[in-house]
């Protein structure tokens, strides 16, 4: 079921979310200081391509908190808004609700990506 969900997910806007994560990752990798943040963006782009069957666990400590604060200021808000808007649109139909929930998972991840693990 996860494979079918991932295929439909790509058609329902998942490709655009993954490309947005890749674009933000490339922008972060322009500077040497931003490379760790860019690498994290690429990890989450792979999650955005195929989110079904995967969960996100949050943890971390003070370094993750500091990185999340910089992230929210410099790149997290636009990704979160796009994912939440896509989720709202998909939740308008009964068939789109599982895909909308995945969008909300990505929106939460867009606000707090550091200290998160994909399981």
Helices and strands as residue ranges (DSSP letters): H 2-9, I 10-14, H 15-28, H 35-49, E 56-58, H 62-71, I 72-76, H 77-90, H 97-111, E 116-118
